[in-house]
Amino acid sequence: MSSAASEAKGDREAPLELSEPVCLSAPSLDRENRPESELKGPFLANLIVQRYEGERCGELFHGKGVVVFQGGHEYKGSFAEGLMHGHGEYIWADGIKYEGDFVSNALMGHGTYSWTDGSTYEGEVCYGIRHGIGTYKCAKTSSVYKGQWHRGKRHGKGTIYYNQGVTSWYEGDWENNCREGWGTRCYPSGNIYQGQWKNNVQHGEGTMRWIQLGQQYSGQWVNGVQHGQGTHTWFLRRVPGSQYPLRNEYKGEFVQGLHHGQGTFSYASGAVYSGEWNHNKKHGQGKFIFKNGRIFEGEFINDRMAEFPAFFIDGTKTPDLSGIRTHSPPSDGSDLPRRAKKSGGTASLLGPDIALSIETLLNRFPEAQRDQELRQVEFAIMRHITLLRMIYSFYGSLGHDHSPDNTFLLTRLQFWRFLKDCGVHLHGITLVQMDRLIDDDTSTEKLHSPFSTMLLRQCLSYIVIAAYHIYHKDTKTSKNVLVECFSKLMKQNIIPNAKNVKGPLFCHHLRAVIGLNYIDRCWEIYQVFCKANNTTLSNQTMTARHFIWMLKDLGLLDSELTTARMLEILSLENPAIYNSAHGNLDLEITFLEFFEALLGCVEVKTIDGIKTSKHFQSKLVCQDETVRTSGGERRESPLLGQQASPHTCADVEYKSTVQSSNLISPGAGSAKSPGISPVLLEAEEELRNEEENWIQKTNCFFTQIFFPAYKHNLLLREEVQEERLRQITKNRTALEKAKENARLREAQQEERCRAEEKEEEDKGNVPEDLNHSTPALMTPVAFSNPESLKPSPPSGSKKKKK
């Protein structure tokens, strides 16, 4: 479209094809166009040399020397067998200079070209031509190219910067000095295109972002223009209190940058047109769904309904539709909210964008009473809807400065802060239990994640559910229970306390920004220790007892940060954990309570000689004009848009945040302005010093104490695990060895048994001739005396005794 065309025009005007000075070789160096016979021998000394000074080997130039050629060209450097070989410097008569490697009279290897206008090239050279990896700097256009070259042209991967401020650049594929392939182009205006290129223009699939216009196109391009299927989005600044998608979007066919063909345009208000387009106008058959859900289907001509040409279609407003033919959505209930379908198809009084989703709660009532309960609580919400929208917007913007379309979705972390500010957790229900009650159909991991977001309708549903679980036992009637509980919560908790931010994280806007730099890493640590202490109802939360155990395991408890002091910190906003009468360390804590307890540790710890001048509880009271008040007023700071990155070092973020802050500027109070009270200047200086002190202490605590302690604990766990595995392996090996020895012993025992059996068998097998003795000798004789069992002496010996 117009913005794309302007960028394309600016792109063509940009110095893409730089008029680089041509590198002209001297006659002796133009080896590519010379006959093959002239390239074989040392012809240099006899043909072009006018004067030579330097080393020789016989009649040939060899070693260091200086030679002047015909035409005024000059070479200084190394020679080998009459040829320029090695490192040297060649200066053409017109002033162009080359310094680098030579191979047999050819500029080959790595070298540097210098032109008379100040342009330079440093990189690989092949026969005097840029070939390989190199950097070219053009003095006329201040452009710099770094990347691959092929036969003197940009070819392959490379990056070119078009100005000294490095605000205009291209990074990606090149082919024959043209952007071709995939690449990213950043324009001086800040607009960015990322996608495919062909012949220096956008061609293929790509995404263009017009930053200042707040637009984005993603889809097909042809010759630098949107053409084909694509999606064009217009980001809009949100009207305060609005909860619409906050963007117009066209998705469909494009022809030469215009909506042409079939396409769907979704308005920020919720209205939708789907049908035919002709040169950016609705033209042909189409269907228009108005903001209120009414539908018109028919022919459109020149952006208007053919049947009602005087009727103007504006997707941002709901016009009077009494004079035109429209119909309602299908009656099958497919477009109704889930709550409406389950309650008989009745549409919500609050509108489809903020319809309540409290089916689980309504199921507690008799079926005949559910519609009445729902209707009455919706009426009650409508009476407070303006305040509730302001509360949602207020807490959703805590810790933020802006978003691409000025939209702030409320996160679970901010919703916890809202509940604590209103004292919901002081009614015998912890925030973790409240999470399970208000969102029982969500996965456990997402349920307790501080980064999960909720729309306004979800927030309203959660408030109604929380009100019921807190006050339903106090109701004296069985009818209109929800509205009574909701009204009591609004009167006693929300109206008096909402937007009066407490706690050490969000009470001060600057501190919220600083604290959010460390929240990602702390969430990782929280999850690790939750899974390590899986004795709770789930492995996604921890108890107050486990938090103290964690500090003990990390070695953070000492004479300053004692267990008693930690109990004070944990019970500061939740007396149920510990007070003078009783304590319950088995109460579960959310990540918000975990992180704010760590910030409480910052106030207690002495770090590198930095210590707070007052007790940490007094630090929770905010006095600066940047503190958010019940009126929502705050002072803007460039810090507020900075958020933590999971891939960024917290210490670097801390330094950049402090340096860019306008709230803490060194020496700001040194010069006294006339007309300002010295007392106010002194108070301002003291407050500034106090904030600097807090920022330094917070950074030191997380980057020098807490995170290193956790890392050391992980290393110890890994060593213990490795030692345990080694011990298990050792025991397994010993067991296997013992089993093997037992098996060998059994085998040896069996072998001995078999040997003995065989021996017994051998003894039983007596020769047959010994068995044929006289019968008298074989007569058995009974002996009563055991001595008689002894063998008798030979008969010959008996005769000798006689």
C-alpha positions in Angstrom: 0.0 0.0 0.0 1.1 3.6 0.3 3.5 2.8 3.2 4.9 -0.2 1.4 5.3 1.8 -1.8 7.2 4.6 0.0 9.5 2.1 1.6 10.1 0.3 -1.7 10.9 3.7 -3.4 13.3 4.6 -0.6 14.8 1.2 -1.0 15.5 1.7 -4.7 17.0 5.1 -3.9 19.3 3.6 -1.2 22.9 3.0 -2.3 22.4 -0.7 -2.9 24.7 -0.9 -6.0 27.6 1.2 -4.7 29.7 2.9 -7.4 32.9 1.4 -6.1 36.2 2.5 -7.7 37.2 -0.1 -10.3 40.4 -1.9 -9.4 42.5 -1.8 -12.6 45.5 -4.1 -12.8 48.8 -3.1 -14.2 49.8 -4.8 -17.4 52.1 -7.2 -15.5 49.2 -8.3 -13.3 46.6 -8.9 -16.0 47.4 -12.6 -16.1 43.9 -13.7 -16.8 43.8 -12.3 -20.4 47.3 -13.2 -21.4 48.3 -16.2 -23.5 49.2 -19.3 -21.7 52.8 -19.2 -23.1 53.5 -15.9 -21.4 52.3 -17.2 -18.0 55.0 -19.9 -17.8 58.2 -18.0 -17.5 59.6 -14.9 -15.6 58.8 -12.3 -18.1 58.5 -9.4 -15.7 62.1 -8.1 -15.6 62.5 -8.0 -19.4 59.1 -6.5 -20.3 57.9 -3.8 -17.9 60.5 -3.0 -15.3 62.0 0.4 -15.5 64.1 0.4 -12.3 64.8 -2.1 -9.6 66.5 -1.7 -6.2 66.9 -4.7 -4.0 68.2 -8.2 -3.6 68.9 -10.6 -6.4 69.7 -14.2 -7.0 71.8 -14.3 -10.2 69.9 -12.3 -12.8 66.5 -12.7 -11.0 64.9 -10.5 -8.4 64.9 -12.5 -5.2 64.3 -11.3 -1.7 63.2 -7.7 -0.6 63.1 -5.1 -3.3 61.5 -2.0 -4.9 60.5 -2.0 -8.6 59.1 0.7 -10.8 57.1 -0.4 -13.8 56.2 1.2 -17.1 53.4 3.7 -16.7 54.4 4.7 -13.2 53.3 1.7 -11.2 55.4 0.7 -8.2 55.9 -2.4 -6.1 57.6 -2.8 -2.7 57.9 -6.2 -1.1 59.1 -9.7 -1.6 60.4 -11.4 -4.8 61.0 -15.0 -5.6 62.7 -16.1 -8.8 62.0 -12.9 -10.5 58.3 -12.8 -9.6 56.4 -10.8 -7.0 55.8 -13.4 -4.3 55.0 -13.1 -0.7 53.9 -9.9 1.1 54.1 -6.7 -0.7 52.6 -3.3 -1.6 51.5 -2.4 -5.2 50.6 1.2 -6.1 49.0 2.0 -9.4 49.8 5.2 -11.2 46.4 6.6 -10.4 46.9 6.2 -6.7 45.0 3.0 -6.0 47.0 0.8 -3.6 47.1 -2.9 -2.7 48.9 -4.3 0.3 48.9 -8.0 1.0 49.8 -11.4 -0.4 51.2 -12.1 -3.9 51.6 -15.5 -5.5 53.7 -15.5 -8.7 52.9 -12.0 -9.8 49.2 -12.5 -8.9 47.3 -10.7 -6.1 46.3 -13.8 -4.2 45.4 -14.5 -0.5 44.6 -11.8 2.0 45.1 -8.1 1.3 43.8 -4.6 1.6 42.8 -2.2 -1.3 42.8 1.5 -0.7 41.2 3.9 -3.2 42.0 7.6 -3.6 38.6 8.7 -2.3 39.2 6.9 1.0 37.3 3.7 0.2 38.9 0.4 1.4 38.6 -3.3 1.1 40.2 -5.8 3.4 39.8 -9.5 2.9 40.4 -12.4 0.6 41.7 -11.7 -3.0 42.0 -14.1 -5.9 43.9 -12.9 -9.0 43.3 -9.3 -8.0 39.6 -9.7 -7.5 37.6 -9.7 -4.3 36.8 -13.3 -3.7 36.0 -14.9 -0.4 35.3 -13.1 2.9 36.0 -9.4 3.1 34.9 -6.0 4.3 34.3 -3.1 1.9 34.0 0.5 3.2 32.7 3.1 0.7 33.8 6.7 1.6 31.3 8.4 -0.6 28.2 6.7 0.8 29.5 5.8 4.3 28.3 2.3 3.7 30.1 -0.8 4.9 29.7 -4.4 3.6 30.9 -7.4 5.6 30.5 -10.8 4.1 31.1 -13.1 1.2 32.4 -12.1 -2.3 32.5 -14.0 -5.6 34.6 -12.7 -8.5 34.4 -9.1 -7.3 30.7 -9.1 -6.4 28.7 -9.5 -3.2 27.6 -13.1 -3.3 26.5 -15.4 -0.4 25.9 -14.3 3.2 26.7 -10.7 4.1 25.6 -7.6 6.0 25.7 -4.0 4.7 25.3 -0.9 6.7 24.1 2.1 4.7 24.9 4.9 7.1 27.3 5.7 9.9 24.5 5.6 12.5 23.9 1.9 11.7 20.2 2.6 11.5 19.9 1.4 7.9 21.2 -2.1 7.1 20.5 -5.4 5.4 21.6 -8.8 6.6 21.0 -11.9 4.5 21.6 -13.5 1.2 23.3 -11.9 -1.9 23.7 -12.9 -5.5 25.7 -10.9 -8.0 25.6 -7.7 -6.0 21.8 -8.0 -5.5 19.8 -8.9 -2.4 18.4 -12.3 -3.3 17.2 -15.1 -1.1 16.3 -14.6 2.6 17.2 -11.4 4.5 16.3 -8.7 6.9 16.2 -5.0 5.9 16.0 -2.3 8.5 15.2 1.2 7.1 16.3 4.6 8.6 12.7 5.1 9.8 13.0 2.0 11.9 10.7 0.0 9.7 11.8 -3.7 9.2 11.2 -6.2 6.5 12.1 -9.8 7.0 11.6 -12.4 4.3 12.5 -13.3 0.7 14.2 -11.0 -1.8 14.8 -11.1 -5.5 16.7 -8.6 -7.6 17.0 -6.1 -4.6 13.2 -6.1 -3.9 10.8 -8.0 -1.7 9.7 -11.1 -3.5 8.2 -14.2 -2.0 7.1 -14.7 1.6 7.9 -11.9 4.0 6.8 -9.7 6.9 7.0 -5.9 6.9 6.6 -3.8 10.0 5.9 0.0 9.8 6.8 1.0 13.3 5.6 4.6 13.2 2.4 3.8 11.4 1.6 0.9 13.7 1.1 -1.5 10.9 2.3 -4.9 9.8 1.9 -7.0 6.7 2.8 -10.7 6.5 2.3 -12.7 3.4 3.3 -12.8 -0.3 5.3 -10.1 -2.2 5.9 -9.6 -5.9 8.5 -7.1 -7.1 8.4 -5.1 -3.8 4.6 -4.9 -3.5 2.1 -7.0 -1.5 0.6 -9.4 -4.0 -1.1 -12.7 -3.3 -2.3 -14.1 0.1 -1.4 -12.0 3.1 -2.5 -10.4 6.4 -2.3 -6.7 7.1 -2.8 -5.5 10.7 -3.4 -2.0 12.0 -2.5 -1.7 15.7 -4.7 0.8 17.5 -4.2 2.6 20.8 -6.7 1.3 23.3 -9.6 3.4 24.5 -9.3 3.4 28.4 -11.3 0.5 29.7 -11.8 -1.2 26.4 -11.2 -5.0 26.2 -11.5 -5.4 22.4 -8.7 -7.0 20.3 -7.5 -3.5 19.7 -6.5 -4.0 16.1 -8.0 -3.9 12.6 -6.9 -6.8 10.4 -7.4 -7.8 6.8 -6.7 -11.4 5.8 -7.1 -12.4 2.2 -6.0 -11.6 -1.3 -3.8 -8.7 -2.4 -3.2 -7.3 -5.9 -0.5 -4.7 -6.3 -0.7 -3.7 -2.7 -4.5 -3.4 -2.6 -7.3 -5.6 -1.1 -8.6 -7.3 -4.2 -10.4 -10.6 -4.4 -11.7 -12.6 -1.4 -10.8 -11.4 2.0 -12.0 -10.9 5.6 -11.6 -7.6 7.5 -11.9 -7.8 11.3 -12.5 -4.5 13.0 -11.2 -3.7 16.5 -14.7 -3.4 17.8 -15.6 -7.0 16.9 -17.4 -6.3 13.6 -16.3 -8.5 10.7 -16.8 -8.3 6.9 -16.1 -11.3 4.8 -16.5 -11.3 1.0 -15.3 -9.8 -2.2 -13.0 -6.7 -2.5 -12.1 -4.4 -5.4 -9.3 -2.0 -5.0 -9.5 -1.6 -1.2 -13.3 -1.4 -1.2 -16.0 -3.9 -0.4 -17.4 -4.9 -3.8 -19.4 -8.0 -4.7 -21.1 -10.6 -2.5 -20.2 -10.4 1.2 -21.4 -10.8 4.8 -21.1 -8.1 7.4 -21.4 -9.0 11.1 -22.1 -5.9 13.2 -20.7 -5.2 16.6 -24.0 -6.3 18.2 -24.0 -9.6 16.4 -26.6 -8.7 13.7 -25.7 -10.0 10.2 -26.2 -8.5 6.7 -25.6 -10.7 3.7 -25.9 -9.4 0.2 -24.2 -7.4 -2.5 -21.8 -4.5 -1.9 -20.9 -1.8 -4.4 -18.2 0.7 -3.8 -17.9 0.0 -0.1 -21.7 0.3 0.5 -24.6 -2.1 0.6 -26.2 -2.2 -2.9 -29.7 -2.6 -1.3 -29.1 0.4 1.1 -26.6 2.7 -0.6 -27.3 5.6 1.8 -26.3 3.5 4.8 -22.7 4.0 5.9 -20.9 1.0 7.4 -18.5 1.8 10.2 -17.1 -1.2 12.0 -16.1 0.8 15.0 -19.6 1.8 16.0 -23.0 0.1 16.2 -25.3 2.2 13.9 -29.1 2.2 13.9 -30.0 -1.0 12.0 -33.8 -0.5 12.0 -33.9 0.7 8.4 -32.0 -2.1 6.8 -32.4 -5.9 6.4 -30.4 -7.8 9.0 -30.8 -11.1 10.8 -29.6 -12.6 14.0 -26.9 -15.3 14.3 -27.9 -18.9 13.9 -30.0 -20.1 16.8 -28.1 -23.3 17.4 -26.1 -21.4 20.1 -22.7 -21.9 18.5 -21.9 -18.2 18.8 -23.1 -17.8 22.3 -20.8 -17.8 25.3 -20.3 -21.1 27.0 -22.1 -19.9 30.1 -25.2 -18.9 28.0 -25.4 -22.2 26.2 -25.4 -24.1 29.5 -28.0 -21.8 31.1 -30.6 -22.2 28.3 -29.1 -20.0 25.7 -29.8 -16.6 27.4 -27.3 -13.9 26.3 -25.3 -12.3 29.0 -26.4 -8.9 30.3 -22.8 -7.8 30.3 -22.3 -8.4 26.6 -20.4 -11.2 24.8 -17.0 -9.7 25.5 -17.3 -9.9 29.3 -19.8 -12.8 29.8 -19.2 -14.6 33.1 -17.9 -18.2 33.1 -19.0 -19.5 36.5 -20.7 -22.9 35.5 -18.9 -24.8 38.3 -20.3 -22.3 40.9 -23.8 -22.3 39.4 -23.9 -26.1 39.7 -24.0 -25.7 43.5 -27.5 -24.2 43.2 -30.7 -25.9 42.2 -31.3 -25.8 38.4 -34.4 -23.6 38.7 -32.4 -21.1 40.7 -29.3 -20.8 38.5 -30.6 -18.3 36.0 -31.9 -16.0 38.8 -28.5 -16.2 40.6 -26.7 -15.4 37.4 -29.0 -12.5 36.4 -28.8 -10.8 39.8 -25.0 -11.0 40.0 -24.7 -9.6 36.5 -26.8 -6.6 37.5 -24.5 -6.1 40.5 -21.5 -6.2 38.3 -23.0 -3.7 35.9 -23.4 -1.3 38.8 -19.7 -1.5 39.5 -18.4 -2.1 36.0 -16.7 1.2 35.6 -14.7 0.7 38.8 -13.9 -2.9 37.9 -12.6 -1.9 34.5 -10.4 0.8 36.1 -9.1 -1.8 38.6 -8.3 -4.3 35.9 -6.5 -1.6 33.8 -4.6 -0.3 36.9 -3.3 -3.7 38.1 -2.6 -4.8 34.5 -0.3 -1.9 33.9 1.8 -2.5 37.1 5.4 -2.7 36.0 4.7 -1.7 32.4 5.1 1.5 30.5 3.5 0.6 27.1 2.7 -2.2 24.8 2.6 -2.3 20.9 -1.1 -1.4 21.0 -1.4 0.0 24.5 -3.0 -3.2 25.8 -2.3 -4.6 29.3 -3.6 -8.0 30.0 -3.7 -8.8 33.7 -1.2 -11.5 34.7 -1.6 -14.0 37.5 1.2 -12.1 39.4 -0.7 -8.9 39.3 -4.0 -10.6 40.2 -2.4 -12.0 43.3 -1.3 -8.5 44.2 -4.9 -7.3 43.8 -6.3 -10.1 46.0 -3.7 -9.4 48.7 -4.3 -5.6 48.6 -8.0 -6.4 49.1 -7.3 -8.7 52.0 -8.9 -11.8 50.4 -6.2 -14.0 51.9 -7.2 -12.9 55.4 -10.4 -14.9 55.4 -9.0 -18.3 56.0 -8.2 -19.1 52.4 -4.7 -18.8 51.0 -4.0 -17.5 47.5 -3.0 -21.0 46.4 -6.3 -22.4 47.5 -8.1 -19.5 45.9 -6.3 -20.3 42.6 -7.6 -23.9 42.8 -11.2 -22.7 43.6 -11.5 -20.1 40.9 -9.8 -22.0 38.0 -10.2 -25.7 38.7 -10.2 -26.7 35.0 -6.7 -25.2 34.3 -3.6 -27.3 34.3 -1.6 -27.1 37.5 1.5 -25.7 35.9 -0.4 -22.8 34.2 -2.6 -22.3 37.3 0.3 -21.3 39.5 2.4 -19.5 36.8 2.9 -15.8 37.5 3.0 -15.2 33.7 -0.4 -16.6 32.7 -2.8 -13.9 31.6 -6.6 -13.3 32.0 -9.2 -11.2 30.2 -11.6 -8.9 32.0 -14.4 -11.4 31.8 -12.1 -14.0 33.5 -11.1 -11.6 36.1 -14.8 -10.8 36.9 -15.6 -14.5 37.0 -12.8 -15.0 39.5 -14.0 -12.2 41.7 -17.5 -13.7 41.9 -16.1 -17.1 42.7 -13.8 -15.7 45.4 -16.7 -13.7 46.9 -18.8 -16.8 47.2 -16.1 -18.9 48.9 -15.4 -16.1 51.4 -18.9 -15.0 52.4 -21.4 -17.8 51.4 -21.4 -19.1 55.0 -22.4 -15.7 56.3 -25.5 -15.4 54.1 -28.8 -15.5 55.8 -30.9 -16.4 52.8 -30.9 -19.2 50.2 -31.8 -16.9 47.4 -29.6 -14.3 45.6 -26.5 -15.8 47.4 -24.1 -14.7 44.7 -25.1 -11.1 44.5 -25.1 -10.9 48.3 -21.5 -12.3 48.5 -20.3 -10.2 45.6 -21.8 -7.0 47.1 -20.2 -7.7 50.5 -16.8 -8.3 48.9 -17.1 -5.0 46.9 -18.2 -3.1 50.0 -15.8 -4.5 52.6 -12.7 -5.5 50.5 -12.5 -4.1 47.0 -13.8 -0.5 47.2 -11.8 0.5 50.4 -8.5 -1.3 49.4 -8.2 -1.7 45.7 -5.5 0.4 44.0 -3.8 1.0 47.3 -0.8 -1.2 46.4 1.1 -2.8 49.2 4.1 -5.1 49.2 7.8 -4.4 48.3 7.4 -5.2 44.6 4.7 -3.1 43.1 4.3 -0.4 45.6 6.9 1.7 43.8 7.0 1.9 40.1 10.8 2.1 39.8 11.2 -0.8 42.2 8.8 -2.9 40.2 10.9 -2.4 37.1 14.1 -3.3 38.9 12.5 -6.3 40.6 11.1 -7.6 37.3 14.7 -8.0 36.0 15.2 -10.9 38.4 11.7 -12.5 38.2 12.4 -15.1 35.5 15.4 -16.6 37.2 13.6 -16.6 40.5 10.6 -18.4 38.9 13.0 -21.2 37.7 14.4 -21.5 41.3 10.9 -21.6 42.7 9.8 -24.4 40.4 12.9 -26.4 41.3 12.4 -26.3 45.0 8.6 -26.9 44.6 9.4 -30.2 42.8 12.1 -31.0 45.4 9.5 -30.6 48.2 6.6 -32.5 46.6 4.9 -33.2 49.9 2.4 -30.4 49.2 -0.9 -30.9 47.3 1.0 -30.5 44.1 4.6 -30.1 42.9 4.0 -26.5 41.7 3.8 -24.8 45.1 5.8 -24.6 48.3 5.0 -23.9 51.9 6.4 -21.3 54.3 8.4 -24.1 56.0 9.9 -25.2 52.7 10.9 -21.6 52.0 12.9 -21.4 55.2 14.4 -24.8 54.5 15.5 -23.4 51.1 17.2 -20.5 52.6 19.0 -22.9 55.0 20.1 -25.2 52.2 21.4 -22.2 50.3 23.3 -21.0 53.4 21.6 -17.6 53.5 20.5 -17.8 57.2 22.9 -16.0 59.5 23.0 -13.7 62.5 21.2 -11.0 60.5 18.7 -13.1 58.4 17.6 -15.4 61.2 14.6 -17.7 61.2 12.7 -15.4 63.5 13.3 -12.5 61.1 12.2 -14.7 58.2 8.9 -15.4 60.1 8.4 -11.7 60.4 8.9 -11.2 56.7 6.5 -14.0 55.7 3.8 -12.9 58.2 4.0 -9.2 57.4 0.9 -9.5 55.1 -0.3 -12.9 56.2 -0.5 -13.2 60.1 -1.8 -16.7 59.7 1.7 -17.9 59.0 3.1 -16.6 62.3 2.1 -14.3 65.2 2.6 -14.1 68.9 -0.3 -16.6 69.6 0.3 -19.3 67.0 1.9 -20.2 63.7 1.3 -22.4 60.7 4.3 -22.9 58.5 2.5 -25.5 56.4 0.5 -22.8 54.6 1.3 -22.8 50.8 2.7 -19.6 49.3 2.4 -18.3 45.8 5.3 -17.1 43.7 4.4 -13.5 44.5 4.8 -14.2 48.2 8.0 -16.1 47.5 9.5 -13.2 45.5 8.3 -10.5 47.9 9.9 -12.5 50.8 13.2 -12.4 48.9 12.8 -8.6 48.5 12.3 -8.6 52.3 15.6 -10.4 52.7 17.2 -7.6 50.7 16.2 -5.1 53.4 17.7 -7.2 56.2 20.9 -8.4 54.7 24.1 -6.3 55.0 25.8 -6.5 51.6 29.2 -5.1 51.0 28.8 -2.5 53.7 25.4 -1.4 52.4 22.7 -1.5 55.0 19.3 0.1 55.3 18.9 2.9 57.8 15.5 1.8 58.9 13.7 -1.4 59.6 12.6 -3.3 56.5 8.9 -2.9 57.4 9.1 0.9 57.2 10.5 0.5 53.7 7.2 -0.9 52.5 5.6 2.5 53.0 5.9 4.5 49.8 6.5 8.3 49.9 7.8 9.3 46.5 5.5 11.0 44.0 6.1 8.0 41.7 4.2 5.7 44.1 0.8 4.7 42.7 -2.0 6.2 44.7 -5.7 5.4 44.9 -6.1 7.9 42.1 -3.8 6.0 39.8 -1.4 8.9 39.4 2.3 8.2 38.8 5.3 9.8 37.2 6.5 8.4 33.9 10.0 7.0 33.5 11.8 5.5 30.6 12.6 2.6 32.9 9.0 1.3 32.8 9.2 -0.2 29.4 12.2 -2.4 30.2 11.4 -6.0 31.0 13.5 -9.0 32.0 14.8 -11.4 29.3 15.4 -15.0 30.1 18.6 -14.8 28.0 20.0 -11.6 29.5 22.3 -11.2 32.5 20.5 -9.6 35.4 23.5 -7.5 36.3 23.7 -6.0 32.8 20.0 -5.2 32.9 20.5 -3.6 36.3 23.3 -1.3 35.1 21.5 -0.3 31.9 18.3 0.4 33.9 20.1 2.6 36.4 22.0 4.5 33.7 18.9 5.2 31.7 16.8 6.3 34.6 15.7 9.9 35.0 14.4 9.3 38.5 18.0 8.8 39.9 20.4 11.2 38.3 23.8 11.9 39.9 24.2 15.5 41.0 20.7 16.5 40.4 20.4 18.1 43.8 23.7 19.8 43.8 22.5 23.0 42.2 19.8 24.6 44.2 17.0 26.1 42.2 15.7 29.4 43.3 12.3 29.4 44.9 12.6 25.8 46.2 12.7 25.2 49.9 16.0 23.8 51.2 13.9 21.3 53.2 12.3 19.9 50.1 15.7 19.7 48.3 17.1 17.9 51.2 14.2 15.5 51.4 14.4 14.9 47.6 18.1 14.2 47.9 17.6 11.8 50.8 14.9 10.0 48.8 17.1 9.7 45.8 19.9 8.3 47.9 17.5 5.9 49.5 16.4 4.6 46.1 20.0 4.3 44.8 20.8 2.3 48.0 17.8 0.0 47.4 18.8 -0.6 43.8 22.4 -1.4 44.7 21.3 -3.7 47.5 18.8 -5.6 45.3 21.3 -6.1 42.6 24.0 -7.3 45.0 21.6 -9.7 46.8 20.4 -11.4 43.7 23.6 -11.4 41.5 26.2 -11.9 44.3 24.3 -13.9 47.0 21.1 -15.6 46.0 21.8 -16.7 42.4 25.4 -17.8 43.2 24.1 -19.7 46.3 21.6 -21.5 44.2 24.2 -22.3 41.5 26.5 -23.7 44.2 23.6 -25.7 45.6 23.0 -27.2 42.2 26.6 -28.2 41.9 26.5 -29.8 45.3 23.3 -31.7 44.3 25.0 -32.8 41.1 28.1 -34.0 43.0 25.9 -35.8 45.5 23.9 -37.4 42.7 27.1 -38.4 40.9 28.5 -39.8 44.2 25.3 -41.7 44.7 25.4 -43.0 41.2 29.0 -44.0 41.7 28.1 -45.8 45.0 25.2 -47.5 43.3 27.5 -48.6 40.5 30.1 -49.8 43.0 27.5 -51.7 45.0 26.1 -53.2 41.8 29.6 -54.2 40.7 30.3 -55.7 44.1 27.0 -57.6 44.0 27.7 -58.9 40.6 31.2 -60.0 41.7 29.8 -61.7 44.8 27.3 -63.5 42.6 30.0 -64.5 40.3 32.2 -65.8 43.1 29.2 -67.7 44.6 28.5 -69.2 41.2 32.2 -70.3 40.9 32.1 -71.8 44.3 29.0 -73.7 43.5 30.6 -74.9 40.2 33.7 -76.0 42.1 31.5 -77.8 44.7 29.6 -79.5 42.0 32.9 -80.5 40.4 34.2 -82.0 43.6 31.0 -83.9 44.2 31.2 -85.3 40.7 34.8 -86.3 41.3 34.0 -88.0 44.5 31.1 -89.9 42.9 33.3 -91.0 40.1 35.9 -92.2 42.6 33.3 -94.1 44.5 32.2 -95.7 41.3 35.8 -96.6 40.4 36.2 -98.3 43.8 33.0 -100.3 43.3 34.2 -101.7 40.0 36.6 -104.4 41.3 38.2 -106.9 38.8 36.2 -110.2 38.3 39.1 -112.6 39.1 39.3 -111.2 42.6 35.7 -111.9 43.1 36.1 -115.7 42.4 37.5 -116.7 45.8 36.5 -119.8 47.9 33.1 -119.8 49.5 34.6 -120.2 53.0 36.4 -117.0 52.6 33.2 -115.2 51.6 31.2 -116.4 54.7 30.2 -113.4 56.8 31.4 -113.4 60.4 29.8 -111.3 63.2 32.1 -109.5 65.6 31.0 -108.2 68.9 34.2 -106.4 69.7 35.0 -103.4 67.6 38.7 -104.2 67.8 38.0 -107.2 65.7 37.1 -105.0 62.8 40.8 -104.1 62.4 42.5 -105.8 59.6 44.4 -109.1 60.5 48.1 -109.3 60.1 49.6 -111.5 57.4 49.7 -115.3 58.1 53.5 -115.4 57.8 54.0 -113.1 60.7 51.9 -115.3 63.0 54.0 -118.3 62.3 57.1 -116.4 63.2 55.7 -115.5 66.7 54.8 -119.0 67.4 
